[in-house]
Amino acid sequence: MNLIELLNWRYAAKKMNPEKVVPQDKLDRILESIRLTATSSGLQPYEVLVITNKAVREDIKKIAWNQGQVTDSSHLLVFAAWDDYTPERINMMFDLTNELRGFKNEGWENYRQSLLNTYPQRGPQVNFEHAARQTYIALGTALIAAAAEGVDTTPMEGFDPKALDEILDLRAKGLRSVTILPLGYRQADGDWLVNLKKIRRSRETFVTEIP
């Protein structure tokens, strides 16, 4: 299928088949797509946790409105954003860039100083909210990458983030949960959404072209 066909094929699966497991190679390509996605200033201010542990997922299900996809999916991805932009985190990414590229660039170093003089002073909550928005770029990439692999997904915000942070001990790692994404395979029997027509606004009511 081409990209438009894939986007028409994908939907938020309401029921997943707990017997079907996403092959490791497909999972690896989805995760690599997430790793390669765009982020502001290339900082990658979030991490992705891949959860298969049944007991942990049962705990998450309890604080996620008991949505079955949390436990019936093959893998559960948790997108967790940095709780703050610290000088250490900013320097880590700029140093990594210099190391992997093998040289220093004056303009790039000036940009490092610009971020160091701006981001940490904004405060943790502003910085977390900025980092959290970056995770949605990654989420979009994950949805498309999964569709390309024939893997179903259900993007979710319907959970208690503070409770999830506790279950996964995220605050100790300087992270806060933002969104979760079950990966698996749809089970048509019992999924009320699977055969319904995809509804989106028309291009004429959605896109405004300004020549």
SESEKE-307608 format. One record per residue: residue number from 0; residue in one letter; z, y, x of N, C-alpha, C in turn. Coordinates in pm, whole numbers. Atoms other than C-alpha are relative to their C-alpha. Example, Ala and Ser with C-alpha at 12.3 -4.5 7.8 and 13.67 -1.06 7.14 Angstrom:
BEGIN
{pt 0; "A"; {0; -119; 89}; {780; -450; 1230}; {0; 120; 90}}
{pt 1; "S"; {-6; -119; -82}; {714; -106; 1367}; {73; 109; -77}}
! end
This chain:
BEGIN
{pt 0; "M"; {0; -119; 84}; {0; 0; 0}; {0; 125; 88}}
{pt 1; "N"; {-7; -126; -71}; {-59; 357; 110}; {129; 72; -38}}
{pt 2; "L"; {-127; -69; 19}; {224; 612; 114}; {27; 33; -147}}
{pt 3; "I"; {-21; -37; 140}; {172; 733; -244}; {30; -124; -85}}
{pt 4; "E"; {-27; 124; 73}; {161; 376; -373}; {142; -50; 28}}
{pt 5; "L"; {-137; 41; -35}; {484; 298; -186}; {103; 85; -74}}
{pt 6; "L"; {-95; -88; 68}; {656; 601; -337}; {2; -27; -151}}
{pt 7; "N"; {1; 38; 142}; {544; 495; -683}; {69; -134; -21}}
{pt 8; "W"; {-64; 132; 9}; {671; 141; -613}; {152; 9; 7}}
{pt 9; "R"; {-144; -6; -20}; {1019; 243; -499}; {70; 70; -117}}
{pt 10; "Y"; {-87; -62; 100}; {1297; 334; -739}; {142; -35; 41}}
{pt 11; "A"; {-140; 30; -30}; {1676; 328; -735}; {38; -129; -71}}
{pt 12; "A"; {-27; 131; 59}; {1739; -42; -793}; {139; -3; -62}}
{pt 13; "K"; {-128; 5; 71}; {2015; -92; -1049}; {68; -136; 10}}
{pt 14; "K"; {-58; 132; -19}; {2064; -461; -980}; {-73; -68; 116}}
{pt 15; "M"; {60; 65; -116}; {2008; -644; -652}; {35; -147; 3}}
{pt 16; "N"; {-18; 144; -10}; {1972; -1011; -577}; {91; -30; 119}}
{pt 17; "P"; {-93; 24; -110}; {2279; -1113; -373}; {-39; -116; 89}}
{pt 18; "E"; {41; 117; -78}; {2099; -1425; -247}; {-109; 34; 102}}
{pt 19; "K"; {110; -36; -89}; {1820; -1238; -69}; {47; 95; 110}}
{pt 20; "V"; {-45; -77; -116}; {1884; -1103; 280}; {-119; 70; 65}}
{pt 21; "V"; {105; -75; -71}; {1680; -833; 450}; {-9; -55; 142}}
{pt 22; "P"; {16; 52; -136}; {1537; -985; 772}; {38; 103; 106}}
{pt 23; "Q"; {-48; -90; -106}; {1672; -841; 1096}; {-109; 93; 50}}
{pt 24; "D"; {106; -87; -52}; {1334; -710; 1208}; {-29; 117; -94}}
{pt 25; "K"; {20; -108; 97}; {1294; -511; 887}; {115; 101; 9}}
{pt 26; "L"; {-116; -87; -14}; {1647; -374; 917}; {-11; 85; 125}}
{pt 27; "D"; {13; -73; -127}; {1583; -278; 1279}; {-100; 113; -11}}
{pt 28; "R"; {101; -106; 13}; {1270; -83; 1187}; {50; 113; -89}}
{pt 29; "I"; {-57; -104; 87}; {1450; 101; 907}; {99; 85; 79}}
{pt 30; "L"; {-98; -73; -79}; {1735; 195; 1141}; {-67; 84; 109}}
{pt 31; "E"; {70; -76; -102}; {1493; 300; 1413}; {-70; 121; -62}}
{pt 32; "S"; {61; -114; 69}; {1312; 523; 1161}; {104; 109; -23}}
{pt 33; "I"; {-108; -96; 19}; {1644; 687; 1080}; {33; 69; 132}}
{pt 34; "R"; {-35; -56; -131}; {1721; 733; 1450}; {-102; 103; 47}}
{pt 35; "L"; {107; -87; -46}; {1386; 901; 1508}; {-26; 119; -91}}
{pt 36; "T"; {29; -105; 97}; {1403; 1137; 1210}; {39; 138; 52}}
{pt 37; "A"; {-26; -138; -41}; {1420; 1516; 1237}; {144; 41; -29}}
{pt 38; "T"; {-130; -64; 24}; {1751; 1700; 1275}; {-3; 140; 58}}
{pt 39; "S"; {-6; -138; -46}; {1834; 2065; 1326}; {40; 6; 148}}
{pt 40; "S"; {-21; -16; -145}; {1814; 2152; 1698}; {6; -134; 73}}
{pt 41; "G"; {-2; 132; -61}; {1780; 1780; 1767}; {138; -53; 30}}
{pt 42; "L"; {-138; 37; -32}; {2158; 1739; 1757}; {43; -134; -57}}
{pt 43; "Q"; {-38; 126; 65}; {2166; 1425; 1538}; {149; -1; -36}}
{pt 44; "P"; {-144; -17; 24}; {2502; 1534; 1391}; {58; -96; -104}}
{pt 45; "Y"; {-52; 101; 90}; {2576; 1211; 1207}; {-18; -137; 63}}
{pt 46; "E"; {17; 138; -43}; {2605; 838; 1253}; {-25; -87; -124}}
{pt 47; "V"; {27; 94; 108}; {2497; 539; 1044}; {80; -127; 25}}
{pt 48; "L"; {-76; 124; -8}; {2730; 247; 979}; {-71; -104; -85}}
{pt 49; "V"; {64; 110; 70}; {2576; -86; 877}; {108; -102; -35}}
{pt 50; "I"; {-112; 83; 43}; {2820; -287; 669}; {-49; -125; -72}}
{pt 51; "T"; {30; 128; 65}; {2779; -655; 583}; {129; -73; -38}}
{pt 52; "N"; {-128; 64; 28}; {3149; -752; 572}; {31; 4; -150}}
{pt 53; "K"; {-17; 9; 146}; {3213; -874; 217}; {129; 65; -47}}
{pt 54; "A"; {-128; -56; 41}; {3579; -774; 203}; {-4; 153; 5}}
{pt 55; "V"; {10; -146; -11}; {3505; -421; 323}; {-85; 55; -112}}
{pt 56; "R"; {88; -49; 108}; {3224; -385; 70}; {68; -11; -136}}
{pt 57; "E"; {-77; 9; 125}; {3454; -505; -209}; {93; 120; -13}}
{pt 58; "D"; {-87; -117; 2}; {3694; -227; -113}; {-80; 126; -32}}
{pt 59; "I"; {84; -117; 26}; {3411; 25; -113}; {-46; 2; -145}}
{pt 60; "K"; {44; 8; 140}; {3290; -96; -451}; {105; 58; -94}}
{pt 61; "K"; {-108; -49; 87}; {3629; -12; -602}; {5; 152; -4}}
{pt 62; "I"; {-4; -147; -2}; {3595; 353; -498}; {-140; 58; -19}}
{pt 63; "A"; {138; -42; 26}; {3223; 367; -587}; {-39; -35; -142}}
{pt 64; "W"; {27; 22; 142}; {3246; 335; -965}; {-40; -144; -30}}
{pt 65; "N"; {29; 143; 20}; {3221; -43; -931}; {-150; -29; -12}}
{pt 66; "Q"; {144; 23; 2}; {2847; -21; -872}; {-34; -128; 76}}
{pt 67; "G"; {24; 132; -54}; {2723; -374; -811}; {-86; -3; 125}}
{pt 68; "Q"; {88; 2; -117}; {2463; -278; -552}; {78; 6; 131}}
{pt 69; "V"; {-82; -11; -122}; {2743; -206; -305}; {29; -138; 59}}
{pt 70; "T"; {-33; 134; -48}; {2829; -575; -286}; {-116; -99; -12}}
{pt 71; "D"; {111; 93; 20}; {2508; -741; -409}; {-115; 24; 97}}
{pt 72; "S"; {107; -30; -94}; {2283; -572; -154}; {17; -84; 126}}
{pt 73; "S"; {-3; 73; -127}; {2198; -731; 178}; {82; 74; 104}}
{pt 74; "H"; {-71; -85; -95}; {2328; -441; 386}; {37; 131; -69}}
{pt 75; "L"; {-41; -130; 52}; {2518; -124; 304}; {3; 99; 115}}
{pt 76; "L"; {0; -105; -102}; {2439; 185; 509}; {90; 114; -46}}
{pt 77; "V"; {-84; -116; 25}; {2694; 464; 530}; {-44; 110; 95}}
{pt 78; "F"; {37; -116; -80}; {2575; 805; 650}; {123; 89; 12}}
{pt 79; "A"; {-122; -77; -24}; {2867; 987; 809}; {-29; 115; 95}}
{pt 80; "A"; {32; -119; -78}; {2836; 1343; 940}; {115; 37; 93}}
{pt 81; "W"; {-103; -55; -87}; {3020; 1505; 1228}; {91; 90; -83}}
{pt 82; "D"; {-93; -89; 71}; {3331; 1682; 1103}; {-3; 142; 53}}
{pt 83; "D"; {8; -134; -59}; {3254; 1978; 1332}; {-105; -2; 112}}
{pt 84; "Y"; {85; -15; -119}; {3011; 2107; 1594}; {90; 53; 112}}
{pt 85; "T"; {-85; -40; -112}; {3228; 2113; 1906}; {-87; 26; 122}}
{pt 86; "P"; {76; -19; -125}; {3117; 2235; 2250}; {-32; -133; 67}}
{pt 87; "E"; {24; 130; -61}; {3153; 1877; 2371}; {-119; -71; -63}}
{pt 88; "R"; {111; 66; 69}; {2913; 1745; 2108}; {-132; 70; 28}}
{pt 89; "I"; {123; -75; -28}; {2659; 2021; 2162}; {-46; -28; 143}}
{pt 90; "N"; {35; 24; -140}; {2671; 1976; 2540}; {-48; -143; 22}}
{pt 91; "M"; {40; 140; -13}; {2642; 1599; 2505}; {-148; -17; -30}}
{pt 92; "M"; {140; 16; 37}; {2306; 1627; 2329}; {-94; 76; 95}}
{pt 93; "F"; {84; -74; -94}; {2169; 1895; 2564}; {-5; -69; 136}}
{pt 94; "D"; {-2; 73; -126}; {2282; 1699; 2869}; {-86; -127; -8}}
{pt 95; "L"; {82; 120; 19}; {2119; 1385; 2727}; {-148; 35; 8}}
{pt 96; "T"; {139; -45; -5}; {1794; 1576; 2680}; {-44; 23; 145}}
{pt 97; "N"; {34; -28; -140}; {1799; 1697; 3040}; {-10; -129; 81}}
{pt 98; "E"; {0; 126; -75}; {1880; 1349; 3168}; {-126; -81; -28}}
{pt 99; "L"; {113; 84; 36}; {1606; 1171; 2977}; {-134; 64; 34}}
{pt 100; "R"; {125; -68; -35}; {1341; 1435; 3041}; {-14; 21; 150}}
{pt 101; "G"; {4; -7; -145}; {1436; 1458; 3407}; {-14; 140; 57}}
{pt 102; "F"; {5; -137; -52}; {1439; 1837; 3435}; {77; 93; -95}}
{pt 103; "K"; {-65; -104; 80}; {1612; 2152; 3311}; {-101; 110; -28}}
{pt 104; "N"; {90; -106; 44}; {1430; 2422; 3120}; {83; 123; -32}}
{pt 105; "E"; {-79; -122; 18}; {1553; 2780; 3125}; {13; 38; -147}}
{pt 106; "G"; {-5; -33; 142}; {1461; 2841; 2764}; {92; -93; -77}}
{pt 107; "W"; {-86; 100; 65}; {1635; 2520; 2657}; {147; 28; 31}}
{pt 108; "E"; {-138; -30; -38}; {1950; 2616; 2852}; {49; 128; -69}}
{pt 109; "N"; {-38; -120; 74}; {1947; 2959; 2691}; {30; -34; -146}}
{pt 110; "Y"; {-24; 41; 139}; {1924; 2788; 2353}; {134; -71; -11}}
{pt 111; "R"; {-131; 66; -2}; {2224; 2570; 2446}; {111; 105; -11}}
{pt 112; "Q"; {-103; -103; 1}; {2428; 2882; 2515}; {5; 72; -135}}
{pt 113; "S"; {4; -64; 132}; {2313; 3036; 2187}; {78; -83; -102}}
{pt 114; "L"; {-74; 86; 93}; {2444; 2735; 1995}; {149; -1; 33}}
{pt 115; "L"; {-140; 1; -40}; {2766; 2726; 2197}; {72; 129; -39}}
{pt 116; "N"; {-59; -130; 36}; {2822; 3094; 2118}; {5; 22; -150}}
{pt 117; "T"; {9; -20; 145}; {2754; 3043; 1748}; {68; -110; -81}}
{pt 118; "Y"; {-44; 108; 86}; {2830; 2700; 1604}; {151; -23; -2}}
{pt 119; "P"; {-144; 31; 5}; {3190; 2630; 1712}; {82; 107; -70}}
{pt 120; "Q"; {-76; -110; 59}; {3303; 2972; 1592}; {-11; 6; -152}}
{pt 121; "R"; {19; -7; 145}; {3180; 2911; 1237}; {110; -73; -77}}
{pt 122; "G"; {-108; 73; 65}; {3465; 2673; 1160}; {-44; -138; -45}}
{pt 123; "P"; {32; 140; 29}; {3484; 2299; 1080}; {-68; -23; -134}}
{pt 124; "Q"; {56; 27; 131}; {3404; 2316; 709}; {-146; 43; -9}}
{pt 125; "V"; {140; -47; -1}; {3088; 2525; 751}; {-85; -94; 84}}
{pt 126; "N"; {76; 88; -88}; {2980; 2301; 1036}; {-18; -139; -61}}
{pt 127; "F"; {16; 130; 67}; {3049; 1981; 842}; {-107; 8; -107}}
{pt 128; "E"; {99; -13; 107}; {2845; 2108; 548}; {-141; 7; 56}}
{pt 129; "H"; {131; -4; -64}; {2556; 2185; 781}; {-41; -138; 48}}
{pt 130; "A"; {29; 135; -49}; {2579; 1843; 943}; {-29; -96; -116}}
{pt 131; "A"; {19; 86; 117}; {2604; 1678; 601}; {-141; 16; -56}}
{pt 132; "R"; {136; -21; 51}; {2276; 1837; 495}; {-102; -73; 87}}
{pt 133; "Q"; {91; 72; -89}; {2112; 1677; 798}; {-10; -148; -38}}
{pt 134; "T"; {3; 142; 37}; {2209; 1332; 672}; {-99; -26; -114}}
{pt 135; "Y"; {94; 22; 110}; {1990; 1385; 366}; {-143; -7; 49}}
{pt 136; "I"; {131; 19; -62}; {1687; 1424; 589}; {-15; -146; 40}}
{pt 137; "A"; {0; 141; -42}; {1778; 1084; 734}; {-7; -93; -120}}
{pt 138; "L"; {4; 82; 120}; {1835; 943; 387}; {-142; -9; -55}}
{pt 139; "G"; {138; 1; 47}; {1485; 1046; 281}; {-89; -87; 87}}
{pt 140; "T"; {76; 86; -91}; {1340; 883; 589}; {30; -147; -27}}
{pt 141; "A"; {-41; 138; 25}; {1538; 567; 515}; {-65; -55; -126}}
{pt 142; "L"; {61; 44; 126}; {1403; 549; 159}; {-146; -36; 21}}
{pt 143; "I"; {143; 24; -23}; {1043; 573; 277}; {-19; -119; 94}}
{pt 144; "A"; {11; 111; -95}; {1095; 336; 571}; {29; -133; -69}}
{pt 145; "A"; {-33; 122; 72}; {1257; 78; 345}; {-114; -41; -93}}
{pt 146; "A"; {113; 30; 88}; {972; 105; 95}; {-116; -58; 79}}
{pt 147; "A"; {108; 51; -85}; {725; 48; 378}; {25; -145; 41}}
{pt 148; "E"; {-36; 139; -34}; {913; -275; 455}; {14; -88; -123}}
{pt 149; "G"; {-16; 77; 122}; {917; -384; 91}; {145; -26; -35}}
{pt 150; "V"; {-143; 13; 23}; {1294; -335; 79}; {45; 102; -102}}
{pt 151; "D"; {-51; -90; 104}; {1470; -188; -222}; {125; 74; 46}}
{pt 152; "T"; {-113; -85; -37}; {1730; 85; -200}; {61; 64; -124}}
{pt 153; "T"; {-65; -78; 105}; {1979; 275; -414}; {82; 110; 66}}
{pt 154; "P"; {-78; -108; -60}; {2082; 613; -272}; {116; 39; -90}}
{pt 155; "M"; {-121; -23; 80}; {2437; 691; -383}; {87; 113; 55}}
{pt 156; "E"; {-108; -94; -27}; {2674; 985; -391}; {122; -34; -86}}
{pt 157; "G"; {-105; 36; 94}; {2886; 817; -658}; {110; -83; 63}}
{pt 158; "F"; {-115; 66; -61}; {3191; 732; -450}; {100; 106; 41}}
{pt 159; "D"; {-106; -91; -45}; {3518; 888; -334}; {-8; 10; 152}}
{pt 160; "P"; {19; -8; -145}; {3439; 1017; 16}; {130; -7; 79}}
{pt 161; "K"; {-127; 6; -73}; {3803; 1062; 116}; {49; -144; 10}}
{pt 162; "A"; {-42; 140; 0}; {3879; 705; 17}; {-88; -82; 94}}
{pt 163; "L"; {90; 73; -89}; {3571; 578; 201}; {33; 31; 146}}
{pt 164; "D"; {-40; -37; -136}; {3676; 772; 510}; {121; -80; 45}}
{pt 165; "E"; {-119; 77; -34}; {4008; 591; 497}; {-33; -147; 23}}
{pt 166; "I"; {36; 141; -14}; {3856; 247; 448}; {-66; -26; 135}}
{pt 167; "L"; {75; 18; -125}; {3629; 294; 751}; {62; 73; 119}}
{pt 168; "D"; {-70; -75; -106}; {3875; 509; 952}; {-93; 101; 66}}
{pt 169; "L"; {101; -92; -52}; {3605; 773; 989}; {60; 126; 60}}
{pt 170; "R"; {-56; -125; -51}; {3830; 1075; 1041}; {47; -15; 145}}
{pt 171; "A"; {-43; 23; -138}; {3966; 918; 1360}; {-117; 7; 97}}
{pt 172; "K"; {121; -5; -82}; {3607; 912; 1487}; {-68; 136; -8}}
{pt 173; "G"; {61; -131; 15}; {3543; 1274; 1395}; {-116; 2; -96}}
{pt 174; "L"; {108; 12; 98}; {3322; 1173; 1102}; {53; 12; -141}}
{pt 175; "R"; {-31; -2; 143}; {3317; 1224; 726}; {-120; -59; -76}}
{pt 176; "S"; {108; 64; 74}; {3115; 1013; 482}; {-70; 100; -91}}
{pt 177; "V"; {81; -90; 82}; {2833; 1185; 296}; {-73; -75; -111}}
{pt 178; "T"; {75; 77; 99}; {2614; 928; 123}; {-9; -145; 47}}
{pt 179; "I"; {14; 142; -34}; {2565; 551; 110}; {-131; -53; -56}}
{pt 180; "L"; {131; 53; 39}; {2253; 339; 80}; {0; -152; 9}}
{pt 181; "P"; {19; 144; 0}; {2245; -27; -25}; {-146; -35; 27}}
{pt 182; "L"; {133; 53; -28}; {1944; -217; 114}; {-4; -145; -49}}
{pt 183; "G"; {10; 138; 47}; {1823; -536; -52}; {-127; -21; -79}}
{pt 184; "Y"; {117; 33; 81}; {1588; -679; -309}; {37; 2; -148}}
{pt 185; "R"; {-24; -16; 143}; {1567; -595; -676}; {8; -134; -71}}
{pt 186; "Q"; {-6; 117; 88}; {1667; -852; -934}; {-38; 48; -139}}
{pt 187; "A"; {56; -55; 123}; {1449; -778; -1234}; {85; -37; -121}}
{pt 188; "D"; {-85; 44; 110}; {1671; -980; -1466}; {130; 79; 4}}
{pt 189; "G"; {-122; -79; 7}; {1941; -735; -1566}; {-15; 142; 51}}
{pt 190; "D"; {23; -136; -48}; {1786; -424; -1411}; {-78; 76; -106}}
{pt 191; "W"; {62; -70; 113}; {1716; -192; -1701}; {-109; 98; 43}}
{pt 192; "L"; {93; -103; -44}; {1515; 49; -1485}; {-130; -56; 58}}
{pt 193; "V"; {108; 53; -83}; {1277; -189; -1308}; {-139; 16; -60}}
{pt 194; "N"; {133; -4; 61}; {990; -184; -1558}; {-32; 132; -70}}
{pt 195; "L"; {25; -128; 66}; {1022; 173; -1681}; {-91; 88; 84}}
{pt 196; "K"; {92; -90; -67}; {758; 431; -1596}; {77; 101; 84}}
{pt 197; "K"; {-62; -102; -84}; {849; 659; -1305}; {-31; 137; -59}}
{pt 198; "I"; {17; -132; 60}; {903; 1009; -1441}; {27; 108; 103}}
{pt 199; "R"; {-13; -117; -85}; {844; 1318; -1231}; {-73; 115; -68}}
{pt 200; "R"; {70; -116; 53}; {746; 1670; -1326}; {-142; 4; 54}}
{pt 201; "S"; {139; -10; -43}; {375; 1744; -1307}; {-11; 93; 120}}
{pt 202; "R"; {22; -89; -115}; {236; 1909; -996}; {-6; 145; -45}}
{pt 203; "E"; {17; -137; 48}; {153; 2216; -1205}; {135; 66; -29}}
{pt 204; "T"; {-131; -57; 30}; {519; 2263; -1305}; {96; -12; 119}}
{pt 205; "F"; {-88; 27; -113}; {659; 2159; -965}; {-41; 76; 126}}
{pt 206; "V"; {51; -63; -120}; {436; 2316; -699}; {-57; 137; -34}}
{pt 207; "T"; {56; -134; 14}; {364; 2688; -672}; {-76; 32; 128}}
{pt 208; "E"; {82; -35; -116}; {79; 2780; -439}; {-17; 150; 5}}
{pt 209; "I"; {10; -145; -18}; {82; 3132; -299}; {-106; 26; 106}}
{pt 210; "P"; {109; -20; -97}; {-256; 3208; -137}; {14; 132; 76}}
! end
